[in-house]
């Protein structure tokens, strides 16, 4: 899986009412994008829109905790987490 794929999943998670998971996956995606040096404007815009949607659903503490949880995930781990129906 690519970091872009990870980031694309975030919007669906936020719309699906899973904002904490969306924040975790977005954090992973952004960390992975930074790691490989990808910073295309359309990706930043997509991630900003997702982050804005997530922040309307979570308080700051919950967002920060979810964000921290995603920082060290690999792309495969983030995708597996996003696809897990238990979350």
C-alpha positions as CSV (number, residue, x, y, z in Angstrom):
1,X,0.0,0.0,0.0
2,X,1.1,3.5,-0.7
3,X,0.8,6.5,1.6
4,X,-1.6,8.1,-0.9
5,X,-3.9,5.1,-0.6
6,X,-3.8,5.4,3.2
7,X,-4.8,9.1,3.0
8,X,-7.6,8.4,0.5
9,X,-9.2,6.0,3.0
10,X,-9.5,8.8,5.7
11,X,-12.4,10.7,4.1
12,X,-14.5,7.5,4.0
13,X,-13.8,6.8,7.6
14,X,-14.8,10.3,8.7
15,X,-18.0,10.2,6.7
16,X,-18.7,6.7,8.2
17,X,-18.7,8.2,11.7
18,X,-15.3,6.8,12.7
19,X,-13.4,10.0,13.4
20,X,-10.8,8.6,15.8
21,X,-9.9,5.9,13.4
22,X,-9.8,8.5,10.6
23,X,-7.4,10.7,12.6
24,X,-5.1,7.7,13.3
25,X,-5.0,6.7,9.7
26,X,-4.5,10.3,8.5
27,X,-1.6,10.7,10.9
28,X,0.0,7.5,9.5
29,X,-0.6,8.7,6.0
30,X,0.9,12.1,6.5
31,X,3.9,10.7,8.4
32,X,4.5,8.2,5.5
33,X,4.2,11.0,2.9
34,X,6.7,13.1,4.7
35,X,9.0,10.1,5.0
36,X,9.1,9.6,1.2
37,X,9.0,13.3,0.4
38,X,5.7,13.6,-1.3
39,X,3.9,16.9,-0.9
40,X,1.6,17.4,-3.9
41,X,-0.9,20.2,-3.5
42,X,-3.9,18.0,-4.2
43,X,-2.8,15.5,-1.4
44,X,-2.4,18.4,1.1
45,X,-5.9,19.7,0.1
46,X,-7.5,16.3,0.5
47,X,-5.8,15.8,3.9
48,X,-6.8,19.3,5.1
49,X,-10.4,18.6,4.2
50,X,-10.4,15.3,6.0
51,X,-8.7,16.8,9.0
52,X,-11.4,19.6,9.1
53,X,-14.2,17.0,9.0
54,X,-12.5,14.9,11.7
55,X,-12.1,17.9,14.0
56,X,-15.8,18.6,13.9
57,X,-16.4,15.2,15.3
58,X,-13.7,14.9,18.0
59,X,-12.6,17.1,20.8
60,X,-8.9,18.2,20.9
61,X,-7.8,15.5,23.4
62,X,-9.4,12.7,21.4
63,X,-7.9,14.0,18.2
64,X,-4.4,14.3,19.8
65,X,-4.5,10.8,21.1
66,X,-5.7,9.3,17.8
67,X,-3.1,11.4,15.9
68,X,-0.3,10.1,18.2
69,X,-1.4,6.5,17.7
70,X,-1.0,6.7,14.0
71,X,2.4,8.3,13.7
72,X,4.4,5.1,13.7
73,X,2.1,2.9,11.6
74,X,3.3,1.4,8.3
75,X,1.0,1.8,5.3
76,X,-0.1,-1.8,5.6
77,X,-0.9,-1.5,9.3
78,X,-2.9,1.7,8.6
79,X,-4.9,0.0,5.9
80,X,-5.5,-3.1,8.0
81,X,-6.7,-0.9,10.8
82,X,-9.0,1.1,8.5
83,X,-10.5,-2.1,7.1
84,X,-11.0,-3.8,10.4
85,X,-14.8,-3.9,11.0
86,X,-14.2,-4.1,14.8
87,X,-13.1,-0.4,14.9
